[in-house]
Amino acid sequence: MEFSGKEDIDAPIAEVFHALCDFENMERQALRRGAEVQRMGDAAHPENGLAWDVAFQFRGKDRKLNVALTTYEPVTMMAVTGTGSGVDGNLEVELLALSPQRTRMVVKLALSPKTLSGRLMVQSLKLAKTRLVRGFERRVSEFARQTEARLSGTV
């Protein structure tokens, strides 16, 4: 199952990438949503490798997820993979400079089941795909607008 979204951000590509790599902020957001997050590695030097152990509830069940930063190409691309609860996931974020002050962000998420329970979970997600796609696109757009506002200094 795959999701994708793209947004244009009124900010230079280097600043957008820097905001994208604010791992501590993303960890705080996950904590606010009720997840437990434990980082392994130094967020100041992500090129040396970063990983997280995440525990959360989804559909009434406790889930555990191991997430690792797999690709880190400063200014252009970042990818993380996650494994856990019978499902593997891959999230890629690619940045493209449209002009010196405008950046296109392309986000792709792929989920693949690895166990029978994972297949059941992905199948149930497919039944609600339209709603999930809208939610995914909304979150990508929200992240882009928040990043744009933060970088322009209005927030």
C-alpha positions in Angstrom: 0.0 0.0 0.0 1.5 3.3 -1.0 0.7 7.0 -0.3 2.3 10.0 -1.9 2.0 13.8 -1.6 3.8 16.9 -2.8 3.8 20.4 -1.7 5.6 23.6 -2.7 7.1 25.6 0.1 8.1 29.3 -0.1 11.6 28.9 1.4 15.1 28.0 0.2 15.8 24.2 -0.1 18.6 24.3 2.5 16.2 25.8 5.1 13.5 23.3 4.3 15.9 20.4 4.7 17.1 21.8 8.0 13.5 22.1 9.2 12.8 18.5 8.0 15.8 17.2 10.0 14.6 18.7 13.2 14.3 15.3 14.7 13.9 16.6 18.3 10.8 18.5 17.3 9.3 15.4 15.6 10.0 13.4 18.7 8.2 16.0 20.8 5.2 15.8 18.4 5.1 12.0 18.7 5.2 12.3 22.5 2.3 14.8 22.5 0.3 12.2 20.6 0.9 9.6 23.2 3.8 7.6 21.7 6.8 6.6 23.7 10.0 7.5 21.7 13.6 6.5 22.5 16.3 7.7 20.1 19.6 5.9 19.4 22.3 8.1 17.9 23.1 11.8 17.8 20.5 14.0 16.3 23.2 16.6 15.7 25.0 14.2 13.4 22.3 12.2 11.5 24.7 11.2 8.8 26.3 8.8 11.4 23.0 6.9 11.7 19.9 7.5 13.7 17.3 5.0 15.0 14.3 5.1 17.2 12.3 2.6 19.2 8.6 3.8 19.2 5.7 2.4 21.2 2.1 3.5 20.6 -1.5 2.4 20.4 -3.2 1.9 17.0 -6.7 0.5 16.6 -6.8 -0.4 20.3 -3.6 -2.5 20.3 -0.1 -1.7 21.6 2.4 -1.5 18.7 6.1 -1.3 18.7 8.1 0.1 15.8 11.8 0.2 15.1 12.6 3.2 12.8 16.0 3.8 11.2 17.3 6.7 9.1 18.5 4.9 5.9 19.2 7.7 3.5 20.6 11.1 4.4 21.6 13.2 1.5 21.9 16.8 2.8 19.6 19.3 1.0 18.0 16.8 -1.4 16.7 13.6 0.2 16.0 11.7 3.4 14.5 8.2 3.9 13.5 6.2 7.0 12.4 2.6 7.3 10.3 1.1 10.0 9.6 -2.5 11.0 7.2 -3.8 13.6 3.8 -5.3 14.3 4.0 -7.4 11.1 4.3 -4.4 8.7 7.4 -2.8 7.2 7.3 0.8 6.0 9.5 3.1 4.0 9.1 6.9 4.0 11.0 9.0 1.5 11.1 12.8 1.4 12.7 14.4 -1.6 13.3 18.1 -2.0 13.7 19.9 -5.3 14.6 23.6 -5.7 12.1 25.2 -8.0 13.7 28.6 -7.6 16.1 30.1 -5.0 13.1 30.8 -2.7 10.8 28.0 -3.5 11.1 24.2 -2.8 9.0 21.3 -3.8 8.7 18.5 -1.2 7.7 15.0 -2.4 6.7 12.5 0.3 6.2 8.8 -0.4 5.1 6.2 2.1 5.0 2.5 1.3 3.6 -0.2 3.7 4.1 -3.9 3.1 2.8 -6.7 5.4 5.2 -9.3 6.6 2.9 -11.6 8.6 -0.7 -12.7 8.5 -1.7 -10.1 11.2 0.2 -7.5 9.1 -1.8 -8.5 6.0 -5.0 -8.1 8.0 -4.0 -4.7 9.2 -3.0 -3.5 5.7 -6.2 -4.9 4.2 -8.3 -3.0 6.8 -6.3 0.1 5.9 -7.1 -0.5 2.2 -10.8 -0.5 3.0 -10.4 3.1 4.3 -7.8 4.2 1.7 -9.7 7.2 0.4 -10.0 8.7 3.9 -6.3 7.7 4.7 -5.1 9.3 1.5 -6.9 12.5 2.3 -5.4 12.5 5.8 -1.9 11.8 4.5 -2.2 14.7 2.0 -3.6 16.9 4.7 -0.7 16.1 7.0 1.9 16.7 4.3 0.3 20.1 3.5 0.1 21.0 7.1 3.8 20.2 7.6 4.6 22.4 4.6 2.5 25.3 5.8 4.0 25.1 9.3 7.5 24.9 7.9 6.8 27.9 5.7 5.4 29.9 8.5 8.3 29.0 10.9 10.9 29.9 8.3 9.3 33.2 7.3 9.2 34.1 11.0 5.4 34.5 11.3 5.1 31.9 14.0 
